Amino acid sequence: MSGPEGIGAELYRWIANLYPICRSITGRGVRETLGRLADLLPLTIHEVPSGTRVLDWTVPMEWNIRDAWVKSARGERVIDFQRSNLHVVSYSRPVRARLSLAQLKGHLVTLPEHPDWIPYRTTYYTEEWGFCLSHRQFLELQDDEYEVCVDASLEPGHLSYGECVLPGETDEEVLISSHICHPSLCNDNLSGVVIAAFLGRQLAARARRYTYRLLFAPGTIGAITWLAINESRVGRIAHGLVLTCLGDGGRPSYKKSRRGNATIDRAVAHVLAARGGDHEVLDFSPSGYDERQYCSPGFDLPVGRLSRTLPGGFPEYHTSADNLDLVRPPALADSFALCVEVLELLDANRSYLSQSPRGEPQLGRRGLYHSRGGGPQEAEELAMLWVLNLADGRHSLLDIAERSRLPFGAIGRAAERLAAHGLLSEVGR
């Protein structure tokens, strides 16, 4: 990958590659998607049998769809799954029937406010069936008898999720999670899935302080299943991010963890502020995506959610308009770079102990201070003074950056220079 433009184009190509697949919370579409992602990073695919009890939930029957349509009396497919996989309410039970228009209408969903868009709807935990269509199509339906077919199966099978674990110097983990259950929708959430995979590819190629765990799982039931299976080890998660809606042109947004002041919350807020530009940091709420599972009170993990325009905050959300025209390579590249900056901050955030804590050490004789006094203080020198003053073993570099209101990068460089001259020692080393 070369430069933001190249990264953005590559991310976009991967979204386009995955876009046609019909995904849901189980089934072949999820497996196919995970199989393609395995070309980007070392991915282990886990299969959890239907009927498995996971916390207060049960892994559902596996759903697979082959075809679906509504035909007019003339044999014309007026609603056709082959044209858009959004036409079928996800997890619709198998059905073959002949219905009047009045009977059919009870199974149809449209968006009158956006007459050319197809809505995305689901019926995961109730055995129902339905079709989604544009409101313009709906208005064109004649008072006729219609043949309805949902050629699908709901049978014992498995819930599939993908996991990539990249060991680091420490067992402490950074969790990066993205939901993989949506059909042909780009911003929500192929943008999050592909950016997470690219982060995994980059992390796999370099030395790592933390262990990184990248999780690609169906929304809600996938995260709950992973938590149930890994309950004994979740205490290793030191930082976490849920990635979603990262490809539109809106401003970056971050939703804090339930704790509200976890290191990940402060790290993302600091990076956003240091970057400048419009952004938003939101307090935690118990609605949203899988951050609400990781932050449930029995786990209370330090996991926040990173996006651009908030889920549900753009009109194309959960409609056919969340397509390849909505996501933009520059926004994808910027979101990827933002994630990289946050992870680099976490990796570089350490605590130090001053080796000369009684009075300021003489920086000038070590070549760390300008030779003429009395002038305005340089930013690098100010950063060194802040680090020396707060290097008491109790303050991390992020603590110092926040208190000094200096960029984390400047504080980190100051610590490196001071350590190189024997004035700091890293706590725990």
N, C-alpha and C positions, 0 to 999 in steps of 0.2 A: 504494500500500500504506500502511495506517495502523496503526501499532503492532504489537506482537508477535502479538496475537490475530488481526488481519487478515492478517498475513503467513503465520501458521500455517495459517489457513483457505484462503488462496490456494494455498499449496504443496500442501495436501491435495487441493484440487480438481484440480490438474494431475496429481497421482499417480493420482487416480481416472480422469482422462481417458485416461491412457496405459496403465492397468492391463489392459484387455482384449486388448491387442495381443500376438500371438504373435511374440516376438523370438528370434533365435538369433545365431550369429556371422556369418551372412550372410543375405541375403534381403529380401523385401518388408517384413517386420515392422520391421526395422532402418530401412529407408528411410522407412516411414510415421512412425515415431517421430521420426526426424530432421526430417522435414517439419513435424511439429507443433511441435517445439522451435524451428524457424526463425521461428515467430510471436513468440517471446520475445526472440531475440537474432539478430544478423546471422551466419548460419551458412553456411559453405561445406561442401558435401558432396563428398567425394572417393570415387572408385570405382577400386579396384585389381583388375586382372583375375586370375581364377583361374589358378593355375600360376606366378604371379610369385614368384620367389625372394626371401625377406625374411630376411636373416641366416641362421640355420640352419633356417628353416622355409619352407614353401611355402603360398601362399594357396590354400585348399581350393576344391573345387567349391561352387557356390552351392546352398543348400537352400531350397526353398519347399514348404510343405505346404498342401493344400486341405482335406483331410478325413482322418479316421482313425477306425476303430471295430473292435470285436469284437462279432459277433452270435451269439446262441444259435441252436440249430436252429429255434426258433420265429420267428426274424427280429428278435428284440429286441436293441437295442444295449445290451449289458451294460457296455461301456466305450466312451465317446463323447468324441472330441476337441472336439465342439461344446459340451459341458458344461464342460470345463476343458482348456486347452491343455497343462497339465502331464501329462495322461493319456498323451501320446506321448513316448517318449525322444527328446530333441532330436537332430536329424540322422539319424533312422531312415531307412534306405533304403526305397524303394518295395517294397511286398509285397502280393500277393493270394494267399491260401491257405486251405485247410480243415485244421484240426488238432484232434486229440483234446485233452482237458483236460491230459493228461500231457505232450503235446508243447507245448501253449501255456504251461504253467507255467514252462518254461525262458526265456520271454521276458517274464515279469511281475516287477515290483518292488513291494514293499509295505514298510510300517513297522509291524511287529507291536507295537512299544512305543507307537505312536500310531495306534490302529486306524481313526480317522476321517480321517486326513490322507493326502493324495496326495504321494508324494515327487517331487522334481525330479531327473532324471538326464539325462545326455548321452552321445552316442557320436560325437563330432566326427570323429575320425581313424581310425575303423574302420567298415567298411560292415556294420553290424548293424541290427537293429530291435528295438523293445520297447515295452511299455506299462507305465505306472505307475498304480496304483489303491490305494484305501484297503484296509487289511487286512480290514476288515469286508466290503467288496465281494468280496474274494478268497475269503473263507470261504463266501460264498453261491453261488459258481460250482458248477454241477451237472456231474456226469460226463457230458459231452455232446460233440458235434462242434461246433466253432466256426468261423465264417467271419471271417477277418482281412483287414483292408484298411488299408494306409497309402498314401493317395493323395498322394504327394509327388514331388518331382523333385530329383535331384542332378546338376547339369549345369554346364558352363562358364558362368561369370558374373562376379560381382565381389564383393569385400569392400567394404563401405561404412563410412565414418566421417565424423563431423562435426567441424568445426574453426572456432572463432571467434577471430580475432586482433585485439586492440584496441591499436593503437599508443600508446606513451607518450612521455615526454620522453627516455627512454633506450631503447636496444636490449636492455638486460637484461630477461629475461622471468620472469614468474611463471606456472608451468604449473598448471592445475587440470584434473584428469583424472577421468573416471568411466566405468565399464564399462556398456555398453548392450545386452548380449547376453542378458539373462535374460527369460523370458516373463512370465507374470502373477505376479510376485513384487514386493512393495511396498518392504519395508525394504532388501532386497538385489535390485535396486539402484535402483529408481525414486526412492527418497529422495535418493540421491547425485546422480542425473541431474538431477532437478528443482532441487535446491539449487544445483548448479553453473550451471544455466541462469539461475536468478534472480540469482546473483552476476554473471553476464555481463551481464544486463539492467541491473543497478545500475551496474556499472563502465562500461558504454557511455555512460551518461548524465552522467559526470563527468570532470573532468581527471584524468590518470593520470601518475604518475611512471614506473612500470614499464610495459613492454608486457605485456599479459595474453594468454595462449594457453589457451583452453578446449577440451578435447578430449573428444569423446564417441565411444568406440570399443569394439568387442567385446573382451572380456577376453582377455588373453594375446596372441592372434594379432593383435588390433587395435593394441595398444601396440607389439608387435614390428614390425609393418608400418610404423607411424608412425616408429619409431626408425630403421628401415632407410632410409626415404625422406628423413628429415631429419637423417641422421647428421652432416652437415657443419655444422649450425646448433645442435646440442643444447648446445654450450658456452655459448650465451647464457642458458641457464636458470639463474637465480640462486636461485630458490626454487620449490618445488612441493608440491602436495597431491593425493593420491588421496582421493576422497570416496566413502564407502560406509556403509550401515547407520546412517543418521543420523535415523531416524524413530521408533525405539522409545523406551521410557521409561527405558532404562538410563543409567548415568553416561557422560559423555564420555570417550573413550579416544583416545590418540594413539600411533602406532607410529613411532619415529624412522627417519630415513634410515640408510643403510649407514654414512655418515660418523659419525653419532651426536652430533656437536656442530655441525652446520650451523646457520646462522642460523634456518632454518625450524623446526628442532628446538627451539631455545632460545626462539623467539618463541611457539610453541604452548604450551610448558611454562610460560612466564611468564604468558601470558594465562589459562591454566587455574588456575594458583596464585593469581593476582590476583582471579579471579572467586570463589574459595572454593568450598566444596562438594566432594562426592566426585568424583574423577576418577582416571584412570590414565595413566601414561606408560610405554610399553614400549620395550625395546631392539629393534633391527632383527633380523629373522630372514628367511631366504630363502624362506619360504612365505607365502602370502597372496594379495593381488591384484596390480595392475599396478605397485605400488611395487617389486616384486621385479625387474621388467623395467627400470625406470628406474635402479634401484640395482645392476644387474648390473655386474660389475667393469670391463667394457670401457667403461661409461658413468659409473657412480658419481655419478649426479646427486643433488643435494640435495632429494630428494622423500620426504616421509613420508606416512602414511595417517591420516586422521581419521575416527572413527566414534563411535557410542555403544557399545552392547553389541558386543563383538568378533564379527566374522564367525565363525560356527560356535558362538558362545557362548550363543545363545538357542535353545530347543528348536524353534521354528518355522522355523529356518534351512533353506532349500532344501526347503520343503514348501508345500502349499496353505494352511497356516496363516499364512504370511507374506502376509497379505492386508490389506484396507483396515481391518480391526479392529486390526491390530498397530501400524500407524503412528498417531501422535498429533499433532494440530496444535501443541500446546505444545512437544513435543519437536522438531518440525520447525523451529518458530520459533526455539527456543533454539540449535539447530545452525546455522541460518542466521546468527544474531547472533554466534555464536562464530567462524564463518568471516570475517565482516565485521571483527570485532575483530582477528583475526590479520592480515588484509590491511592494515588501517589501521596496525597496528604496523609492518609491513614498509615501508609507504609513508613513515611518519614517522621511521624509523630512519636517522639521519644521524650524521656525525662533525663535530665542531666544533673550532676552535682558539681558545683564550683570547687576547683582545687585551690583557690585563693579567695576565700569568702570574707576575709577581714580587710575591709577597705577595698577599693578598686585595685586590681592588678595594673601594673604599668604597661599599657598597651603600646605606647610609643616605642619603647626599646625592643619590642617584638615586631615592629613594622606594621602594627595594626591600627595606628592612629596617625593622623596627619601631623606633620612636623611643626606647623605654625598654629599657635593657639589664638583664641580671641575671635575667630571668624564663625560663621554659622556652622552648626553641627551637621555633618553629612549623615544621610539616612543609614548607611552601613554601620557607622560608628554608633548611632543611636540604637540600632538593632542589637549590636554587641553588648551595649550597656544594659539593655533590658534582659537579655539572656543571662548575663553574669549576675544580675540582681535577683532573678527568679530561679536560677539554677540551684535549687535547694533540695532536689529530689522529690519534691511534692508537686511541682508544676511541670506540665508537659509543654512541648513547643506550641501546641495549639492554645493552651492556656495563656502563654506569653503573647502570642499573636493577637488574641482577643483583647487582652488587657492593654497592650501597647497600641492597638489599632494599626499595626503594621502588617503587611502581607505575610502570610505564612512562609512563602518562599524566601523572603528577606531574613526572617527569623531562622529558618533552617540553614541558610548559607552562613549566617553569623555563628551558629552553633558549630558548624563544620570547621570554620576557621579557628575558632577558639579551642576546639578539641584537638585540632592539628598542632596547636602550640602548647598542649598539655594543660590548658586552663580549665577543661571540663572533662569529666568521665561520665560515660553513659550508665545510668542506673540499671542494675541487672547484668552488667557485663564484667 
